[in-house]
Amino acid sequence: MNEILSLAPQNVWKHFYSLTQIPRPSGHLEKIQAFLLEFGKQVGVESFQDEAGNIIYRKPATPGMEDRKSVILQAHMDMVPQKDKHTQHDFEKDPIPVYVDGEWVKAKGTTLGSDNGMGVAAIMAIMEDKTLKHGPLTALITADEETGMYGAFGLKQGTVEGEILLNLDSEEEGELYIGCAGGEDLTATLEYKEEETDPEDVALKVTLKGLRGGHSGIQIGWGHANANKLMARFMNQVIAYDEACLVSWEGGNMRNAIPRECEVVITVPASEVEDVLAFVGECEQVWRDEFATIEDNISFTAERVDLPKMMVPEEIRDNLVDAIYACPNGVERFIPTIPDTVETSSNLAIVEIGNGKAAIKVLTRSSRESMKDYRNTAIESCFSMAGMHVERSGSYSGWEPDVNSPILHAMKESYKAQFGETPEVKVIHAGLECGIIGAVVPGLDMISFGPTLQCPHTPEERCHVPSVKKFYDFLLATLENTPKK
C-alpha cells in the first residue's frame, strides 16, 4: 500500500487505492455507490445518486471562472471481474491485491480495475481540491458500463447539464478520442432433453487455459486466440474420429472480454482414450506454433473424471459444435478511411452447455450501423440454423467524430504547450458512453482521454505510472483553460 500512496500525483493514487479496497464488479455496486456518496459529502460537494445508480457531483466555478463553459467529467465506477484460474478471489467481497512493478501498477492474479478506476480517482481528486481553477463542474460516475452501459442508458434528461463532456475512459496517454464504435449483444439459447451416457465409455475433462484474452474492443485486432473457437476445432475432430460425446462446455464469462479459458467434459470409448490424449498434445503444439508471436502460455490438458450420467444428444451436439465452429469472430473489416482502426468485429464471448440448456453470447461492435447489422445477422443465421432461439439486445449507436470540435482544438493546443508535442486524434473501436450521454444532453462537445493502461479486462491489466501524472496535469490544464461561454 505504501508504494502506491507514494506515487505521483499522490492525490490521484490515494483515491485509486481506496477504490481497489471496495468491491465493485459490474452488477454489484452497492458498496462503491455508498462510498462515493459519502466521499462527496466529506469534501463538501453536492452529491446524489439517480434512479439508474449513477453518482453525480456538482462543484461551482472558482471565483473569476464563472464565465467559462460548464464541463461534465465522466467515468464509470464498475470493473470487469476476471482472475486467473488458480487465484482465490471473491470480487463481491475481497479488495484488489495491488502492487507496484517498476513503472507499472498491477494486481496479483486479478483485473486491476484501472479501467475505469483511474478516471474515477481523477474526478475524486478534483472534487476534493479547493485550490484548482475551473469553471462550473459536474461529475457523472456511471453504473454498470462494462455489462451494458446501463447507467448511461438510464440517465434522464435534466439530471446533468453541461456544454463540454470530458470522458476519462480511454487507455493511451497522448491520444484524444473523438469517436467510438456502437455495439449490440446477441444471445442464442436452446433447451434439450439429455440422454444417458454409455456406461462403458470413459469421461475426460479437457481444459484450455493460459490465453491472453483482452478487451474485445481495444484488443480484438491484436490476433489473440479465442478459447471457444480453439475448443470448437478440437471438438470437431474428436467427434469425427474418436466417437466423442459432449457432456458440458464452459468457456468465457464476460461479453466484452476475449475468452481466455474453456473447459469441456466429453465421453469416449475406452479404446479411443489414448488417441484423444495424444490429440490434446498435438493441438497444444499446433496452437503454440500458430500463435507463436502472440500467445506465450497456452496450456491444453485432459484428465479422466467420473463418468456423468447424462450428456447432450448426438444431433444437438453436432449442431452446437458446428455453429460455434462457424460463428464469425474477430475483425470483420477496418474503417476504409482510417485503415489502422477496426470498424466492425464480434467476440464469441461465452459458451455454456450442460444440464439440458445451451447459451451462447456474442458482442458485436461497429462504427457503422449497417455493418453492425450485417455482422449480427450473419451470427444470428449461424445459430438459427442450429435450431437455437436468438435474441438481440443492448444496442447502442457509435459516437460520430467531429474533427471541427472546439474543445478538440483547445485541448490540442494545450497539450502541445504543456508537453511540446501534438496529441494524436483517433477513433476507438471500444464502446464509450459519450454517444449515449450526448443523446440525453444535446449539443455536448465531447472528448475522451486517459492514462496508459494495458491488457484491460484480463488479469494482466496494468497502469503506467508516469502516464497518470501527464494525464492528470493535462486534465487540470484543460479545466483551467476551458473556453469562455
BATORKOL-371058 format. One record per residue (C-alpha): residue in three letters; residue number from 1; x, y, z. Coordinates in Angstrom, 3 decimals. Layout:
N
{r ALA,NUM,{X,Y,Z}}
...
// end
This chain:
485
{r MET,1,{0.000,0.000,0.000}}
{r ASN,2,{2.766,2.436,0.952}}
{r GLU,3,{4.278,2.048,-2.512}}
{r ILE,4,{1.006,3.034,-4.172}}
{r LEU,5,{0.481,6.029,-1.905}}
{r SER,6,{3.934,7.416,-2.662}}
{r LEU,7,{3.310,7.581,-6.414}}
{r ALA,8,{2.735,10.913,-8.155}}
{r PRO,9,{0.314,12.539,-8.223}}
{r GLN,10,{-0.398,11.357,-4.686}}
{r ASN,11,{-3.903,12.832,-4.560}}
{r VAL,12,{-4.949,10.647,-7.520}}
{r TRP,13,{-3.188,7.465,-6.416}}
{r LYS,14,{-4.600,7.614,-2.876}}
{r HIS,15,{-8.121,7.668,-4.295}}
{r PHE,16,{-7.339,4.897,-6.745}}
{r TYR,17,{-6.027,2.760,-3.898}}
{r SER,18,{-9.200,3.411,-1.897}}
{r LEU,19,{-11.243,2.234,-4.893}}
{r THR,20,{-9.278,-1.034,-5.067}}
{r GLN,21,{-10.298,-1.760,-1.473}}
{r ILE,22,{-14.020,-1.614,-2.216}}
{r PRO,23,{-15.641,-4.403,-4.265}}
{r ARG,24,{-17.179,-3.019,-7.459}}
{r PRO,25,{-17.718,-5.737,-10.071}}
{r SER,26,{-20.425,-4.920,-12.591}}
{r GLY,27,{-23.847,-5.723,-11.171}}
{r HIS,28,{-22.714,-5.453,-7.555}}
{r LEU,29,{-22.188,-1.750,-6.924}}
{r GLU,30,{-23.950,-1.053,-3.624}}
{r LYS,31,{-20.689,-0.681,-1.667}}
{r ILE,32,{-18.971,1.608,-4.168}}
{r GLN,33,{-22.090,3.741,-4.582}}
{r ALA,34,{-22.321,4.265,-0.832}}
{r PHE,35,{-18.589,5.034,-0.670}}
{r LEU,36,{-18.773,7.629,-3.449}}
{r LEU,37,{-21.802,9.324,-1.902}}
{r GLU,38,{-20.061,9.561,1.462}}
{r PHE,39,{-16.919,10.903,-0.190}}
{r GLY,40,{-18.883,13.698,-1.871}}
{r LYS,41,{-20.410,14.730,1.448}}
{r GLN,42,{-16.994,14.677,3.156}}
{r VAL,43,{-15.386,17.008,0.605}}
{r GLY,44,{-18.362,19.359,0.577}}
{r VAL,45,{-19.752,18.997,-2.937}}
{r GLU,46,{-23.362,18.414,-3.893}}
{r SER,47,{-23.756,14.631,-4.234}}
{r PHE,48,{-26.622,12.333,-5.145}}
{r GLN,49,{-27.493,9.014,-6.776}}
{r ASP,50,{-30.018,8.908,-9.620}}
{r GLU,51,{-32.532,6.181,-10.435}}
{r ALA,52,{-30.053,4.394,-12.723}}
{r GLY,53,{-27.462,4.077,-9.952}}
{r ASN,54,{-25.171,6.812,-11.261}}
{r ILE,55,{-23.377,9.090,-8.793}}
{r ILE,56,{-23.432,12.815,-9.583}}
{r TYR,57,{-21.278,15.562,-8.042}}
{r ARG,58,{-21.650,19.301,-8.642}}
{r LYS,59,{-18.911,21.807,-7.882}}
{r PRO,60,{-19.335,25.537,-8.587}}
{r ALA,61,{-16.812,27.575,-10.549}}
{r THR,62,{-13.893,29.051,-8.687}}
{r PRO,63,{-14.046,32.861,-8.323}}
{r GLY,64,{-13.362,34.580,-11.630}}
{r MET,65,{-14.154,31.461,-13.700}}
{r GLU,66,{-17.934,31.740,-13.713}}
{r ASP,67,{-17.965,32.784,-17.389}}
{r ARG,68,{-16.363,29.528,-18.586}}
{r LYS,69,{-18.292,26.803,-20.365}}
{r SER,70,{-19.646,24.190,-17.976}}
{r VAL,71,{-17.860,20.823,-18.011}}
{r ILE,72,{-19.100,17.295,-17.282}}
{r LEU,73,{-16.343,14.956,-16.070}}
{r GLN,74,{-17.395,11.383,-16.770}}
{r ALA,75,{-16.121,7.931,-15.794}}
{r HIS,76,{-17.683,4.610,-14.761}}
{r MET,77,{-17.491,3.023,-11.329}}
{r ASP,78,{-17.677,-0.697,-12.164}}
{r MET,79,{-14.838,-3.013,-13.167}}
{r VAL,80,{-14.539,-6.273,-15.091}}
{r PRO,81,{-14.080,-9.211,-12.658}}
{r GLN,82,{-11.504,-11.511,-14.264}}
{r LYS,83,{-8.986,-13.712,-12.450}}
{r ASP,84,{-6.526,-16.476,-13.130}}
{r LYS,85,{-7.967,-19.952,-12.651}}
{r HIS,86,{-5.711,-20.684,-9.683}}
{r THR,87,{-6.398,-17.352,-7.934}}
{r GLN,88,{-8.736,-17.428,-4.958}}
{r HIS,89,{-10.659,-14.157,-5.069}}
{r ASP,90,{-14.261,-13.123,-4.452}}
{r PHE,91,{-14.871,-9.918,-6.397}}
{r GLU,92,{-18.008,-9.191,-4.351}}
{r LYS,93,{-16.127,-9.251,-1.044}}
{r ASP,94,{-12.349,-9.061,-1.458}}
{r PRO,95,{-10.154,-5.998,-2.114}}
{r ILE,96,{-7.952,-5.995,-5.211}}
{r PRO,97,{-4.350,-7.013,-4.280}}
{r VAL,98,{-2.412,-4.186,-5.953}}
{r TYR,99,{1.358,-3.717,-6.151}}
{r VAL,100,{3.985,-1.636,-7.942}}
{r ASP,101,{6.229,-3.301,-10.517}}
{r GLY,102,{8.706,-0.740,-11.843}}
{r GLU,103,{6.741,1.810,-13.873}}
{r TRP,104,{3.526,-0.201,-13.659}}
{r VAL,105,{0.812,-0.797,-11.088}}
{r LYS,106,{-0.636,-4.316,-11.303}}
{r ALA,107,{-2.862,-6.737,-9.395}}
{r LYS,108,{-1.948,-10.220,-8.202}}
{r GLY,109,{-3.911,-12.654,-10.339}}
{r THR,110,{-6.936,-10.426,-10.994}}
{r THR,111,{-8.009,-7.454,-13.052}}
{r LEU,112,{-6.707,-4.205,-11.590}}
{r GLY,113,{-9.755,-2.017,-12.088}}
{r SER,114,{-7.772,0.883,-13.526}}
{r ASP,115,{-10.460,0.664,-16.216}}
{r ASN,116,{-12.089,2.944,-15.145}}
{r GLY,117,{-10.855,3.431,-11.601}}
{r MET,118,{-8.220,5.912,-12.765}}
{r GLY,119,{-10.931,8.123,-14.243}}
{r VAL,120,{-12.962,7.973,-11.023}}
{r ALA,121,{-9.850,8.682,-8.921}}
{r ALA,122,{-9.076,11.769,-11.028}}
{r ILE,123,{-12.631,13.020,-10.522}}
{r MET,124,{-12.353,12.473,-6.763}}
{r ALA,125,{-9.056,14.396,-6.656}}
{r ILE,126,{-10.655,17.348,-8.498}}
{r MET,127,{-13.737,17.357,-6.285}}
{r GLU,128,{-11.550,17.372,-3.173}}
{r ASP,129,{-9.002,20.020,-4.231}}
{r LYS,130,{-10.116,23.561,-3.373}}
{r THR,131,{-7.016,25.202,-4.916}}
{r LEU,132,{-7.836,24.401,-8.544}}
{r LYS,133,{-9.062,26.881,-11.138}}
{r HIS,134,{-12.081,25.767,-13.142}}
{r GLY,135,{-15.488,26.751,-14.416}}
{r PRO,136,{-18.753,25.074,-13.339}}
{r LEU,137,{-18.175,21.320,-12.934}}
{r THR,138,{-20.457,18.322,-12.894}}
{r ALA,139,{-19.124,14.801,-12.356}}
{r LEU,140,{-21.062,11.834,-13.713}}
{r ILE,141,{-19.838,8.450,-12.456}}
{r THR,142,{-21.920,5.864,-14.255}}
{r ALA,143,{-23.036,2.396,-13.181}}
{r ASP,144,{-22.571,-0.931,-14.950}}
{r GLU,145,{-20.803,0.367,-18.036}}
{r GLU,146,{-18.973,-2.908,-18.608}}
{r THR,147,{-22.069,-5.095,-18.842}}
{r GLY,148,{-24.307,-2.930,-20.999}}
{r MET,149,{-23.805,0.773,-20.233}}
{r TYR,150,{-26.926,0.598,-18.097}}
{r GLY,151,{-26.114,3.725,-16.109}}
{r ALA,152,{-25.680,5.820,-19.244}}
{r PHE,153,{-28.824,4.360,-20.808}}
{r GLY,154,{-30.768,5.095,-17.607}}
{r LEU,155,{-29.655,8.721,-17.396}}
{r LYS,156,{-32.657,11.029,-17.592}}
{r GLN,157,{-32.754,14.458,-19.188}}
{r GLY,158,{-32.082,17.240,-16.703}}
{r THR,159,{-30.026,15.067,-14.337}}
{r VAL,160,{-26.762,16.551,-15.608}}
{r GLU,161,{-26.161,19.666,-17.661}}
{r GLY,162,{-23.081,20.991,-19.403}}
{r GLU,163,{-21.560,22.183,-22.642}}
{r ILE,164,{-18.399,20.046,-22.679}}
{r LEU,165,{-18.060,16.351,-21.817}}
{r LEU,166,{-14.638,15.026,-20.811}}
{r ASN,167,{-14.831,11.228,-20.801}}
{r LEU,168,{-11.903,9.822,-18.787}}
{r ASP,169,{-12.147,6.238,-20.042}}
{r SER,170,{-9.512,5.982,-22.785}}
{r GLU,171,{-6.366,3.930,-22.362}}
{r GLU,172,{-3.431,5.543,-24.165}}
{r GLU,173,{-1.960,8.776,-22.851}}
{r GLY,174,{-1.241,11.306,-25.592}}
{r GLU,175,{-4.294,10.320,-27.635}}
{r LEU,176,{-7.566,12.224,-27.902}}
{r TYR,177,{-10.586,10.203,-28.994}}
{r ILE,178,{-13.387,11.895,-30.906}}
{r GLY,179,{-15.490,8.857,-31.864}}
{r CYS,180,{-16.195,5.241,-30.926}}
{r ALA,181,{-17.951,2.116,-32.110}}
{r GLY,182,{-21.502,1.158,-31.273}}
{r GLY,183,{-22.375,-2.311,-30.053}}
{r GLU,184,{-25.063,-4.943,-29.712}}
{r ASP,185,{-25.445,-8.154,-27.700}}
{r LEU,186,{-26.608,-11.390,-29.265}}
{r THR,187,{-27.748,-14.359,-27.184}}
{r ALA,188,{-28.567,-17.791,-28.632}}
{r THR,189,{-30.339,-20.308,-26.386}}
{r LEU,190,{-31.621,-23.855,-26.644}}
{r GLU,191,{-33.180,-26.354,-24.265}}
{r TYR,192,{-32.783,-30.052,-24.943}}
{r LYS,193,{-33.569,-33.379,-23.342}}
{r GLU,194,{-30.411,-35.090,-22.131}}
{r GLU,195,{-29.514,-38.666,-22.980}}
{r GLU,196,{-27.828,-41.261,-20.794}}
{r THR,197,{-24.116,-41.836,-21.288}}
{r ASP,198,{-22.766,-45.240,-22.263}}
{r PRO,199,{-21.609,-46.919,-19.025}}
{r GLU,200,{-18.705,-48.482,-20.942}}
{r ASP,201,{-17.338,-45.075,-22.013}}
{r VAL,202,{-14.627,-43.038,-20.302}}
{r ALA,203,{-15.115,-39.386,-19.294}}
{r LEU,204,{-12.411,-36.772,-19.851}}
{r LYS,205,{-12.258,-33.176,-18.693}}
{r VAL,206,{-10.400,-31.139,-21.320}}
{r THR,207,{-9.092,-27.740,-20.225}}
{r LEU,208,{-7.714,-24.875,-22.289}}
{r LYS,209,{-6.154,-22.011,-20.349}}
{r GLY,210,{-3.291,-19.527,-20.356}}
{r LEU,211,{-4.561,-17.424,-23.266}}
{r ARG,212,{-4.029,-13.670,-23.057}}
{r GLY,213,{-7.652,-12.711,-23.694}}
{r GLY,214,{-8.168,-8.973,-23.573}}
{r HIS,215,{-10.654,-6.184,-24.185}}
{r SER,216,{-12.933,-7.241,-27.013}}
{r GLY,217,{-12.884,-3.733,-28.471}}
{r ILE,218,{-9.382,-2.430,-27.940}}
{r GLN,219,{-7.551,-5.736,-28.479}}
{r ILE,220,{-9.831,-7.540,-30.926}}
{r GLY,221,{-7.456,-6.698,-33.762}}
{r TRP,222,{-4.344,-7.955,-31.969}}
{r GLY,223,{-4.838,-11.557,-33.046}}
{r HIS,224,{-5.324,-13.024,-29.562}}
{r ALA,225,{-6.743,-16.541,-29.558}}
{r ASN,226,{-10.378,-17.106,-28.583}}
{r ALA,227,{-10.689,-20.110,-26.236}}
{r ASN,228,{-14.158,-21.049,-27.504}}
{r LYS,229,{-13.034,-21.059,-31.125}}
{r LEU,230,{-9.988,-23.213,-30.392}}
{r MET,231,{-12.074,-25.676,-28.397}}
{r ALA,232,{-14.508,-25.961,-31.304}}
{r ARG,233,{-11.626,-27.112,-33.510}}
{r PHE,234,{-10.743,-29.812,-31.003}}
{r MET,235,{-14.353,-30.933,-30.575}}
{r ASN,236,{-14.931,-31.123,-34.318}}
{r GLN,237,{-12.100,-33.616,-34.692}}
{r VAL,238,{-12.728,-35.853,-31.674}}
{r ILE,239,{-16.390,-36.156,-32.626}}
{r ALA,240,{-15.471,-37.144,-36.179}}
{r TYR,241,{-12.607,-39.524,-35.380}}
{r ASP,242,{-12.960,-40.668,-31.761}}
{r GLU,243,{-16.744,-41.013,-31.265}}
{r ALA,244,{-16.678,-38.296,-28.618}}
{r CYS,245,{-19.884,-37.237,-26.910}}
{r LEU,246,{-20.369,-33.876,-25.196}}
{r VAL,247,{-21.441,-33.596,-21.581}}
{r SER,248,{-20.724,-29.931,-20.867}}
{r TRP,249,{-18.926,-26.844,-22.180}}
{r GLU,250,{-17.931,-23.740,-20.206}}
{r GLY,251,{-15.949,-21.019,-21.963}}
{r GLY,252,{-15.587,-17.306,-21.180}}
{r ASN,253,{-17.543,-15.244,-18.655}}
{r MET,254,{-17.796,-11.646,-19.944}}
{r ARG,255,{-19.157,-10.395,-23.261}}
{r ASN,256,{-16.522,-7.670,-23.526}}
{r ALA,257,{-13.554,-9.912,-22.687}}
{r ILE,258,{-11.949,-12.227,-25.240}}
{r PRO,259,{-12.323,-15.663,-23.597}}
{r ARG,260,{-9.053,-16.891,-22.070}}
{r GLU,261,{-10.218,-20.258,-20.762}}
{r CYS,262,{-12.532,-23.063,-21.795}}
{r GLU,263,{-13.400,-26.441,-20.299}}
{r VAL,264,{-15.383,-29.316,-21.757}}
{r VAL,265,{-16.318,-32.716,-20.401}}
{r ILE,266,{-16.573,-35.425,-23.035}}
{r THR,267,{-17.031,-39.177,-23.112}}
{r VAL,268,{-15.252,-41.546,-25.493}}
{r PRO,269,{-14.983,-45.319,-25.870}}
{r ALA,270,{-12.172,-46.769,-23.761}}
{r SER,271,{-10.355,-47.755,-26.939}}
{r GLU,272,{-10.148,-44.093,-28.028}}
{r VAL,273,{-8.799,-42.573,-24.808}}
{r GLU,274,{-5.122,-42.730,-25.714}}
{r ASP,275,{-5.800,-41.310,-29.160}}
{r VAL,276,{-7.704,-38.375,-27.647}}
{r LEU,277,{-4.948,-37.701,-25.100}}
{r ALA,278,{-2.365,-37.733,-27.887}}
{r PHE,279,{-4.504,-35.366,-29.948}}
{r VAL,280,{-4.744,-32.960,-26.995}}
{r GLY,281,{-0.956,-32.720,-27.035}}
{r GLU,282,{-0.929,-32.222,-30.801}}
{r CYS,283,{-3.470,-29.386,-30.543}}
{r GLU,284,{-1.428,-27.640,-27.885}}
{r GLN,285,{1.664,-27.705,-30.087}}
{r VAL,286,{-0.210,-26.637,-33.217}}
{r TRP,287,{-1.776,-23.681,-31.410}}
{r ARG,288,{1.526,-22.676,-29.863}}
{r ASP,289,{3.007,-22.638,-33.360}}
{r GLU,290,{0.061,-20.734,-34.842}}
{r PHE,291,{0.172,-18.072,-32.119}}
{r ALA,292,{3.926,-18.125,-31.532}}
{r THR,293,{4.371,-14.357,-31.517}}
{r ILE,294,{1.050,-13.612,-29.801}}
{r GLU,295,{0.281,-16.205,-27.120}}
{r ASP,296,{3.108,-17.449,-24.902}}
{r ASN,297,{1.375,-19.566,-22.262}}
{r ILE,298,{-1.133,-21.868,-23.998}}
{r SER,299,{-2.000,-24.891,-21.860}}
{r PHE,300,{-4.241,-27.666,-23.208}}
{r THR,301,{-4.692,-30.711,-20.998}}
{r ALA,302,{-7.033,-33.629,-20.391}}
{r GLU,303,{-7.711,-35.771,-17.348}}
{r ARG,304,{-10.011,-38.678,-16.529}}
{r VAL,305,{-13.061,-37.843,-14.394}}
{r ASP,306,{-16.032,-39.790,-13.091}}
{r LEU,307,{-18.494,-40.737,-15.807}}
{r PRO,308,{-21.532,-38.385,-15.738}}
{r LYS,309,{-24.964,-39.953,-16.053}}
{r MET,310,{-26.246,-37.646,-18.802}}
{r MET,311,{-24.972,-35.983,-21.966}}
{r VAL,312,{-26.007,-33.844,-24.940}}
{r PRO,313,{-27.896,-35.802,-27.642}}
{r GLU,314,{-25.896,-36.509,-30.790}}
{r GLU,315,{-27.857,-34.283,-33.179}}
{r ILE,316,{-27.894,-31.353,-30.739}}
{r ARG,317,{-24.183,-31.830,-30.050}}
{r ASP,318,{-23.324,-31.727,-33.742}}
{r ASN,319,{-25.453,-28.646,-34.367}}
{r LEU,320,{-23.974,-26.755,-31.437}}
{r VAL,321,{-20.364,-27.594,-32.227}}
{r ASP,322,{-20.873,-26.766,-35.907}}
{r ALA,323,{-22.450,-23.417,-35.031}}
{r ILE,324,{-19.653,-22.452,-32.622}}
{r TYR,325,{-17.079,-23.525,-35.203}}
{r ALA,326,{-18.739,-21.467,-37.936}}
{r CYS,327,{-19.661,-18.392,-35.872}}
{r PRO,328,{-17.941,-15.234,-37.179}}
{r ASN,329,{-15.404,-13.988,-34.645}}
{r GLY,330,{-12.783,-11.262,-34.601}}
{r VAL,331,{-12.333,-8.433,-37.082}}
{r GLU,332,{-14.765,-8.128,-39.989}}
{r ARG,333,{-13.045,-5.116,-41.534}}
{r PHE,334,{-11.179,-1.887,-40.815}}
{r ILE,335,{-12.508,1.645,-41.398}}
{r PRO,336,{-11.767,2.373,-45.082}}
{r THR,337,{-10.814,5.994,-44.378}}
{r ILE,338,{-8.841,5.128,-41.191}}
{r PRO,339,{-7.248,1.808,-42.177}}
{r ASP,340,{-5.465,1.246,-38.857}}
{r THR,341,{-8.738,1.297,-36.868}}
{r VAL,342,{-11.165,-1.633,-36.664}}
{r GLU,343,{-14.620,-0.764,-37.930}}
{r THR,344,{-16.574,-3.985,-37.310}}
{r SER,345,{-15.876,-7.018,-35.131}}
{r SER,346,{-17.523,-9.617,-32.934}}
{r ASN,347,{-16.451,-11.579,-29.883}}
{r LEU,348,{-17.735,-15.147,-29.338}}
{r ALA,349,{-17.545,-14.460,-25.647}}
{r ILE,350,{-19.452,-17.059,-23.644}}
{r VAL,351,{-20.464,-20.674,-24.273}}
{r GLU,352,{-22.437,-22.544,-21.607}}
{r ILE,353,{-23.724,-26.040,-22.410}}
{r GLY,354,{-24.950,-28.649,-19.945}}
{r ASN,355,{-27.879,-29.881,-17.839}}
{r GLY,356,{-30.294,-29.605,-20.749}}
{r LYS,357,{-29.524,-25.993,-21.632}}
{r ALA,358,{-27.227,-24.182,-24.054}}
{r ALA,359,{-26.471,-20.449,-24.119}}
{r ILE,360,{-24.045,-18.667,-26.425}}
{r LYS,361,{-23.341,-14.946,-26.009}}
{r VAL,362,{-21.686,-12.634,-28.515}}
{r LEU,363,{-20.864,-8.919,-28.534}}
{r THR,364,{-20.692,-7.191,-31.900}}
{r ARG,365,{-19.134,-3.739,-32.350}}
{r SER,366,{-19.082,-1.368,-35.294}}
{r SER,367,{-18.795,2.328,-36.003}}
{r ARG,368,{-21.123,1.787,-38.990}}
{r GLU,369,{-24.701,0.741,-38.212}}
{r SER,370,{-25.205,-1.147,-41.480}}
{r MET,371,{-22.090,-3.267,-40.860}}
{r LYS,372,{-23.100,-3.958,-37.271}}
{r ASP,373,{-26.409,-5.285,-38.532}}
{r TYR,374,{-24.671,-7.301,-41.246}}
{r ARG,375,{-22.345,-8.985,-38.777}}
{r ASN,376,{-25.115,-9.744,-36.278}}
{r THR,377,{-27.377,-11.125,-38.996}}
{r ALA,378,{-24.580,-13.479,-40.053}}
{r ILE,379,{-24.178,-14.663,-36.452}}
{r GLU,380,{-27.936,-14.945,-35.987}}
{r SER,381,{-28.205,-17.040,-39.136}}
{r CYS,382,{-25.461,-19.332,-37.899}}
{r PHE,383,{-27.186,-20.163,-34.613}}
{r SER,384,{-30.685,-20.195,-36.100}}
{r MET,385,{-29.587,-22.982,-38.443}}
{r ALA,386,{-28.519,-24.910,-35.337}}
{r GLY,387,{-32.096,-24.688,-34.049}}
{r MET,388,{-31.347,-22.066,-31.399}}
{r HIS,389,{-33.525,-19.146,-30.360}}
{r VAL,390,{-31.631,-15.894,-30.982}}
{r GLU,391,{-32.241,-12.512,-29.372}}
{r ARG,392,{-30.524,-9.161,-29.895}}
{r SER,393,{-30.362,-6.661,-27.053}}
{r GLY,394,{-28.489,-3.697,-25.613}}
{r SER,395,{-27.895,-1.991,-28.941}}
{r TYR,396,{-26.217,1.394,-28.797}}
{r SER,397,{-25.039,3.654,-31.567}}
{r GLY,398,{-21.495,4.790,-32.061}}
{r TRP,399,{-20.201,8.278,-31.378}}
{r GLU,400,{-19.749,10.131,-34.653}}
{r PRO,401,{-16.434,12.031,-34.793}}
{r ASP,402,{-16.356,15.825,-35.160}}
{r VAL,403,{-12.957,16.981,-36.405}}
{r ASN,404,{-14.067,20.610,-36.035}}
{r SER,405,{-14.815,20.284,-32.318}}
{r PRO,406,{-13.865,23.486,-30.407}}
{r ILE,407,{-12.735,21.552,-27.321}}
{r LEU,408,{-10.599,19.298,-29.537}}
{r HIS,409,{-8.832,22.353,-30.939}}
{r ALA,410,{-8.349,23.836,-27.460}}
{r MET,411,{-7.009,20.595,-25.996}}
{r LYS,412,{-4.578,20.018,-28.852}}
{r GLU,413,{-3.118,23.478,-28.306}}
{r SER,414,{-2.998,22.973,-24.546}}
{r TYR,415,{-1.247,19.607,-24.838}}
{r LYS,416,{1.357,20.998,-27.216}}
{r ALA,417,{2.020,23.946,-24.903}}
{r GLN,418,{2.454,21.638,-21.910}}
{r PHE,419,{4.439,18.773,-23.386}}
{r GLY,420,{5.936,20.109,-26.604}}
{r GLU,421,{4.176,17.602,-28.849}}
{r THR,422,{0.863,17.281,-30.626}}
{r PRO,423,{-1.527,14.580,-29.336}}
{r GLU,424,{-2.886,12.004,-31.756}}
{r VAL,425,{-6.552,12.295,-32.646}}
{r LYS,426,{-8.278,8.939,-33.023}}
{r VAL,427,{-11.496,6.965,-33.203}}
{r ILE,428,{-11.627,3.990,-30.822}}
{r HIS,429,{-13.224,0.624,-31.591}}
{r ALA,430,{-14.237,0.105,-27.959}}
{r GLY,431,{-17.605,1.357,-26.783}}
{r LEU,432,{-17.642,4.612,-24.838}}
{r GLU,433,{-20.623,6.207,-23.151}}
{r CYS,434,{-20.229,9.520,-24.994}}
{r GLY,435,{-22.789,8.857,-27.716}}
{r ILE,436,{-25.423,7.697,-25.224}}
{r ILE,437,{-24.889,10.663,-22.901}}
{r GLY,438,{-24.783,13.026,-25.864}}
{r ALA,439,{-28.296,11.932,-26.811}}
{r VAL,440,{-29.542,12.879,-23.328}}
{r VAL,441,{-27.618,16.165,-23.136}}
{r PRO,442,{-27.848,17.615,-26.662}}
{r GLY,443,{-25.111,19.844,-28.003}}
{r LEU,444,{-22.259,18.452,-25.922}}
{r ASP,445,{-18.733,18.968,-27.266}}
{r MET,446,{-17.018,15.683,-26.349}}
{r ILE,447,{-13.506,14.295,-25.960}}
{r SER,448,{-12.254,11.056,-24.395}}
{r PHE,449,{-8.742,10.651,-22.959}}
{r GLY,450,{-6.914,8.924,-20.122}}
{r PRO,451,{-3.639,7.443,-18.851}}
{r THR,452,{-1.946,4.436,-20.436}}
{r LEU,453,{-3.456,1.078,-19.480}}
{r GLN,454,{-2.540,-2.284,-20.937}}
{r CYS,455,{-4.497,-5.544,-21.123}}
{r PRO,456,{-7.748,-4.316,-19.541}}
{r HIS,457,{-10.376,-6.989,-18.868}}
{r THR,458,{-7.612,-9.539,-18.103}}
{r PRO,459,{-5.526,-10.426,-15.020}}
{r GLU,460,{-2.583,-8.875,-16.878}}
{r GLU,461,{-4.173,-5.416,-16.643}}
{r ARG,462,{-1.670,-2.742,-15.639}}
{r CYS,463,{-1.467,1.037,-15.401}}
{r HIS,464,{1.593,3.021,-16.476}}
{r VAL,465,{2.609,5.217,-13.547}}
{r PRO,466,{4.319,8.116,-15.430}}
{r SER,467,{1.330,8.463,-17.746}}
{r VAL,468,{-1.016,9.119,-14.824}}
{r LYS,469,{0.784,12.344,-13.910}}
{r LYS,470,{0.740,13.569,-17.527}}
{r PHE,471,{-2.942,12.668,-17.832}}
{r TYR,472,{-3.879,14.467,-14.611}}
{r ASP,473,{-1.758,17.548,-15.338}}
{r PHE,474,{-3.362,17.751,-18.776}}
{r LEU,475,{-6.829,17.397,-17.265}}
{r LEU,476,{-6.163,20.231,-14.832}}
{r ALA,477,{-4.813,22.460,-17.621}}
{r THR,478,{-7.890,21.682,-19.711}}
{r LEU,479,{-10.172,22.778,-16.878}}
{r GLU,480,{-8.160,25.912,-16.230}}
{r ASN,481,{-8.232,26.832,-19.935}}
{r THR,482,{-11.837,25.919,-20.631}}
{r PRO,483,{-13.202,28.300,-23.290}}
{r LYS,484,{-15.484,31.105,-22.270}}
{r LYS,485,{-19.197,30.863,-22.971}}
// end
